[in-house]
Amino acid sequence: MAVKTPLAIVAMALFPLLGYAENTTPPWVKSAIFYQIYPPSYQDSNGDGIGDIQGVIQRLDYIKSLGVNTLWFNPLFKSEFKDGGYDITDFYQVDPRYGSNSDLVQLIEEAHKRGLRICLDLVAGHTSDKSAWFQEASKGHDRRYSDYYIWPDRIPDDVKGKEKDQIGGVIGEDSFVKSTAPRASYYIKNYYDAQPALNYGYANPNPKNAWEQAVDAPGPMAVRRELENIMAFWMDKGIDGFRVDMASSIVKNDPDKKATIGVWQDISNWYHTHYPDAVLISEWSNPKESSSAGFNIDFMMHTGKYNFNSLFVNRVGGEFAPVVSYFAKDGKGELKTWYKLYSEQYNATKGNSLITLPTGNHDIQRLNAGDRDSVEQLKVAMTFFLTMPGAPFIYYGDEIGMRFQTGLWNKEGSQGKSTKNRAGARTPMQWDDSKNAGFSTTDYWNLYLPIDKNPQRPNVAKEEKDPRSLLNYTRNLLKLRASSSALSAEGDWELVSNINRPYPMVYLRSSGNERYLIALNPSDRPVSASINNLKINQATRVVGDEAQGTLSTQAAQPEVNVAPISALVFKLE
């Protein structure tokens, strides 16, 4: 074992001061392919209409067959389900609707037998108002959990009329919930009233407001240690890591995130020291910040400044604001907005942490949404997701092209102030043509959410038999990715097409002498691009066929021609 030099020790000591965390990403994470499961919608094993842990165990062989190697579950913990399980009453217990702690341990063991890892969702910022902690805290100042929460005695004048900014970490008048409890007249919430915020302190406490405690005050420090206890409890049962819900929002009134980063550096240093082979994933939506806080992976998605909305958000049934989507067949999108944001994050985090561009998740519309509904369109999008750098995340059902459902009702908090139809992305997995698409044996009206009523809806059994299906296309892409260092999480990436001529999007992935060229045309018209400063002796097509396009290497300047709604991948010599 190598001995650290004094210089290395000094450098490590300076990490917190400089706002950086040591690169602690375990080696396995660099080849991880994640598969997100929304627990109530995956597989019902007992006929009650709600998915459960035993149902997932029944489907592990299918999950393994995809080519993924890590599962991430939305919260499985005991909950009142006012917000889809994100209002937790007991962090140390699996909710009975999903099974028991023993069922979860069995899932971990069965997954590990198949070479699959398990990550759980960690809701660090709040609990349910029915939590025993909150119930005890509400009784007075002198209880064990009294300072686990934030208890204002009034609404200060400087926040009246202001709305909270959860991404910016700013408290507004709508953060104050009226309370009749002995503890205080109000408590601070995170999202819904039923989700009181845990107290990690304020970045700059106002001395006039006694409830604004410093981040290193006893209450906030006790909350940090409790979070570590929760993490240790589940890590010691064999899980492989956590995805942390809204990790950037825990410290209040912290717009520059310096205090939040400092808190997470403390927690992540403890975590990576005790569990060096575990992954820590943030829902932060600013990878360069989350990386400095000690997270190994962060999402670029639909929230915050660093998002991919200009690529994928489609107008669907009036439920999403009109956005000109790059991956729409009308070909009216642009790449500049996303490219600028992505390049900034890619260059800032390369070699230290990973960015993920998820195919979707439980909070946003699915890939199959609006007029992006054909298998060909979905293949183009999937090619993008599975050939980009970073850690791929596939949302359950996206591998078969499940359709985003419109017109659904509010189910367990799926419709909020800024989220109109999250239920549309949470419908049951479609397995076959049997009753309820093989998800559950219950009557239709007892299902957690309705199955897609379209008789042509995709399902696993049908796509298993079709070599040209999206399911088998996804499997083949994942096999290709697993075989290549250039297409891996840390392979180099460069956009080589003209940013001012967005169709097609052409980029190069490389590692040493290995190079792949990817050309994507989601539009419904043929397009071409000349590629400057790229020497190609030979090109072998590995994805796509002659009808979908060609790569000419004869001229001084290589040119790629891409047919409508097509994706091409070439291995270059």
N, C-alpha and C positions, 0 to 999 in steps of 0.2 A: 504493500500500500504506500503510495507516494506521500511524502511529508510536505505540508503547506509551507511555503517560504514566508518570511515575515512580510514581504510585500503583498502576497496574496491575502494574508490575514488582515492587513491594513485595508486593502481594497474591499474585502467583504464587510468590514466594519463601517466603511463609508457608504455602502449601498443605501441604507435608510436615509442618510443625510442628503445624498444626491438625488433621491427620488427613484431609485432603481432597485430591483430585486434580482438576486442571483438566478441564472437560468437553471431551474430545477425540474425541467420537463423530463419525465421518465422516458427511456428509449422506446418503449412500446407505443407511446402516444404518437410518435412520428409515423407509425404505420396504422394508426387506428382509423376505422371506418365506423361511425356511430349510426345507430338506428333508434329513433325516438319513439317511445310507446306512450300513448295516452291511456292509462290503465282501464278506465271504465268502458273503453271502446274497442279493445283488441280481441279478446276471446272470453266468453262467458262459459264457465265449466259446470255451474250448478243450476242453470236455468232460471235465474232471477232477473235476467235482462241487463245485467251489469258485468263488464269484464272483471277478471280477477287474476290473482297470481297463478293459481293452478291452470287457468286457461293459457297463460303465457308459457308455462312449462310444457304444455301440450304442443306448442308451436315453435319450440326452440330449434328443432331440426330444420324447419322452413327458414327461420331467421338465419341459421348457420349457412344454408344453401345460397343465400343472397350474395355472400362474400363480405358481409359486415362482420365486425369482431367485437363491438362494444355496444351495449344497450344503455340508453338513458331513459329513466322513467319519470314522468311527472309525479307529483307528490303521492306517496302511498300511505302517509301517516294519518292518524286519527283526526277527523275534521268534521265541522258542521256543514261543509260543502256550500257555503255562501259564495265561494269563488273557485269552484272546480277543484277543491282540495288545497288551495293556497291559504286557507284560513285554518290553521292547525291548532288542535286542542292538546295533542300530546305527541311530541317529537320522538318519543321512545317506543311508540306502539304503532303497528300497522293497523289501518282502519279495518274493522270487521267486514265491510263490504268486499274487501280484497282478499281477506284471509287473516293469517296470524303472523307473528314474528317467525314462528317455525316454518311457515310456508315460504317466507322470504329467504330464510336460510337454505331451504331446499332448492329454491330457484337459483340462488348463488352457486350452490354445489353442482346442480345440473348444468348450469351455464358454463361453469369452469371446466366440467368434463368435456365440453364441446369446444373449448378454446375461446369462449365468449366471456367478456368482462361486463361488470354491472356498475352503473353509476346511478345515484339517487339524486333527486331534486332537493336542495337545501334552501328553505325559505328563511333567510337570515334576518329579514327586516321587521317581521311582525308575527303576531299569533292571532288566534281567534279570540273574540271577547268572551267566549265560553271556556277558554283555557283556565286551568286551575291556578296558573300563575297570575293571570289578570284578575280572576275572582278574588284571590287572596290580596293582591296589591290594592284593589279598590276599597278595602276595609280600613285603610289608615296608613300613616307614615311609618309605623314601627313593625311592619310585617317583612317576612323574608324577601318577598318579591316587590316590595313597595317601589323601589327605584329601577325596576326592570322596564318601566313604562314612563311616559312623559305626562305630567299632570299639571297643566296650567290652571291658575285660579281666575283667569280672565283672558279676553282676546285683546292683545295690545293694539293700540291705535295704528301703529305702523304696518299692520298686516290686514286691517279692515278693508274690504273691497278687493283684496288681491287674491288670485287663485294660486294654489300651490303648483310648483313646477317639479314634478318628481324626478325628471332627468337632471334638472339643474340643482336639485337638492334644496330648493327654497320653500319655506313654509308659507302658506297662505291662509286666509280666513277659513276656507273650506277644509283645512286640516284639523280644525278644532271641533270635537264632538262633545255636545252637552252631556254632562254626567250628573246623576243624582247620588253617586256613591260618596261615602264619607271622605274618601281620599282627596278629592278636589272637584271643582266645578266643571272641568273639561279634561279630556285626554286627547292626545294627538293620534290621528289615524294615518295609515299609509295609503290605502285605496278606498275600500268600502268602510262604512262606519263599524262594521263587525271585525275590522282588522286593525287593532291598536298597534301603533309602532313600538317596537322594542327600542330601548334607550341606549344608543351608542354615543350620546352626547351631541353637543353643538360645536361647530367649528370655531365660532366666535361668540361665546355666551354673553348675553346682555345682562349685566349685574342687576338691572331693574326687574328682571324676570327670573325668579328663584328656580323655576323649573328647567331653565336652560343650563344644564350641567356641562362641565368640560369633558372632553373625550376620555381623560384619565381620572375622572372622579370615580368614587367607589361603585356607584350604580352602573355606569357604562362598563367599567372593568369587570364587574360581576357578570354582565351579559356576555361579554367576550368569552369568559371562562365557561359559561353555560353552553355557548355555541361550540366550543372545543369539546366539551363533554358529549354533546350530541354527535359530533363528527367521530369521536373516538368510539362511541357506543356502536355505531354502524360499521366503521372501519374494522373493528375487532370481530365483527360477525362475517367479514370476508368480502365486503364490497371493494370496488376498485377506484372510487372517487365520487366527486359531487359536481353537479352543476348548480351554481348559486343564483337564485332568483334575484333580479334587480340589485346586483351587488353594489352598484354605484350610489345607491340612495340611502345607505344606512345612517350616515352622519347628517344631521340637519343643518340647514343654512350653510352649505359647503359648495358654492357654485364652481370653485376651481378644483375641487376634489382632493386637495392636498391632505386634509384631515382624514378623509375616507381612505385614501391610499395608505396613509400611515397606520390606520387601524387594521387594514387588510394585510399590510406587511407584517404586523405583529402576529396575526392569526395564521397567515400562510407560512411564516417562518417556523412556527410551532408545528404546523401540519406537515410540511415537507421534511422536517427533522424527524418526526415520529413515524411518518408514512412516506418514505422516499420513493416508493414505487406507485404512488397514487396520483391521480390527475385532479386538478382543480380548474373548473371551467366557470367562466363568469358570463352572466347576462349583464354586460356593461355597455356594449355598443360603442366602445372606444378602445380598441385593442392596445394602443400605446400606453394608455393610462392603466388599464387592467394588468398589462404585462409588468409595469413598474410596481404594481401592488402584489405581485407574486402569483398571478393566475397563468396557467399554461395555455389556455385557449379562450378566445372571446368571439362573440358573434358580430358579424356585420349583417344587419337585418332591416327591420322596418321602423325602428325607434332611433331617436337621437339624430345628431348631424351625420354620423357615419352610417348610412343606410344604403340599401340597394333598391329603393322604391322605384327609381327611374328605369330599372331593368325589368321588374316583374309585376308590380301592382297593376291589376287590370280593373277597369270599371265593370262592376258586376251588379246588375239589378238595383242600381242606385244605392248599394250598401257600402261602396267605397268611393271616395272622391275621384273624379276623372283624373287619370294620370296617363301621360303618353308613355306607354311601356315599350322598351326596346324589344323584348321578346313577345311582340304581338305581330300578327301576320300582315298588318297594314304597312309595316316598314317605315313608320314615322318617328321612331325613337331616335335617341342620341346616346353617345357614350361618354361625352365630356364630363358630365356631372358625376357619374359613378367612377370613372377612371381617375379623376382628381382625388376623390375621397379615398378610393381603394389604394392608389399608389402611395399616398401619404402614409397610410397605415401599414402597408406592405413593407415599405422601406424602413419604417420606424421599428418594426418588430422582427424583421427577418433575422434568423439565428438565435432568437430569444424566446419567442412564443408564437403561437399559431392563430391565424384568422380562420373562422369558418363562415361559409356562405351556405346556410341551410336550405334544403329544398322547400321547406315550409316549417310551420310549427302550429301549436294549439291556439295561437293568438292571431294568425293571419290567414288570408285566403290560400287555398291550395294552388299548385301549379295548374291543374285543370280547372280553370275559372274563366267565365265569360266566353269569349270567342277563341281562347287558347284551349281547345278541346280535342284536337286530333292526336292520334298516336305519334304522327310525324312531328308535330309541334313539341310534344312532350319529350321526344327523343332529343331534339335540338337543345332544349333546356337542360335535360339530364346530362348531356355531353358536357355542357358548361360546368355544371356543379361537380362532376366527377373527374374533370381534367384540370381544375384550378388548384393552386397551392393550398396549403392549410389542411385542416381536418374536415372531411366531408361529414355532413349530418343529413341522413335521409329520414323524413317524417313518415311514419307508418302509412301505408297505402299509396304514397307517391310512387313507389316502385311499380305499381300496377295502373297508375293514372286515375285514382279515385277522384270523383268530381266534387268541387266545392258546392255545398248545398245552400240555396238561398231561401229566404222566407221562414226560417226556423225561429221558434220562440226562445225566450230567455230561459236557459237551463243552467241552474247552479251558478248564476252570476256571469253568464256568457255575454250578456249585453250590458256594457257599462257606459260611462260618460263619453269615452273616446274609442270604445270598442263596440261596434254595432252588431256584428254577427260572428262571434268566435265559434259558436255552435256549428256553423257551416263547415268547419275544418275538423270537427270532433266526432263525426258520425261513425258508426261501427265498421270495422274492417270487413271487407267483402271476400269471403273465402271460396265460395262455390255457388251453384245454382239451387241449393237446398233451401229449406225454410230459413228466413232471415239471413240469407247469404252465408249460412254456416256459422254465424256469430253466436247465436243463442237458440235454444229450443223453446223459449217462452212465446207467448202470444205477442203479436206485433205491437200492440198498444202498451206492453210492459217494457219495451226496449228503452235503454238509456236515452238514445236519440234514434230517430227513424233511419232505416236503411234507405239508400238511394232508390227511388221508385222507378227509375229508368230501366226498362227491360233489357237494354243493351249495356247495362252497367258492367264495368270490368270486374273480374274476380281472379283469384290465384289459380284455381283449377283450370279455367279456360286458357289462361295465359301460359301456364306450364306446358301445354301441348302445342303452342304456337311458337315456332322458332323466331318469328319476326315480332313477337310481342314486346311491349315496353319492359315487362319483367325480365325476359331473357336478354334484352338489350342492356338493361342495368347490370345484370350479372356479368355479361361480357366486358362491359366497361370496367367493372370492379376487378375482374381478372387481369385486364390490361394494366390497370393502375398498380395492382399488387406486384406485377412482374417488372416494374420500371422504377429506377431511381429518379429519372427525369420527371415522371408524372407523380412522384410522391409528394408528401406534405412540404418538404423542404427543397424540392427541385426549383431551379430558377424559373422566373416567369417574365415575359416581355411582350407587350403589345407591339406587333410588327405591321399592322395595317394602319391606314391613315385615320387619325382620330376625327378628322373633319368629313370623312366619308364612312359613316359608321357601319354600313353593310357592305361586305361581311365583316364580322369581328374575327381577326386572325391573330393568334398569339403563339409564342414559342415557349416550350418547356424544355429545360435542359439540365443535365448534370454530368460534368466531365465531357466526354465525347458523345454521350447519348443525347439525342434531340428528337422532339416531337413537335409537329406543326398542327395546330387545331384551327379549323375554319368553320365558322357558324353563320348561317343565314336563316334567321327566323322569319324573314319577310316572304311574301308570296310572289316575288319576282326574282329572276336570275340576277346575280351580281358578281362582280369580279374585283380583284385587288392586286396591285403590283406591290411586291415586297422588296424594299431597298435593303442593302447591306446584309444580305443573307446568302451565303454561298451554299448551294445544294448540288452535290454530285449525283445523288440518287435518292428517290423517294419511294417508299413502300406504303401503299394504302393499308391501314389496319382497321379503320372504321369508315363505313360508307361504301358506295359502289360507284361505278362509272357514270351511272345516270344521275348521281347526286353531285358530281363535279369532278374537276380535274386540277392537277397541279403541273404547270409547265415549267421545266427547268432549263430549256434549250436556250432561251434568250439571255441576254446579259442580266436582265432583271426578272426573277421568277414571278409567275403570275398564277393566282388561284382563281378558278371559276366555280361558282357554287350555285347549284340549282335552287329553285324556291323551296323553302322550308327543309333545309338539309344541313347535315353536320358531317364533317370530314376530319379524320385524324391520319396524318402521315408520319411514318418514322423516317428520319432523314439520315443520309450518309454524307 
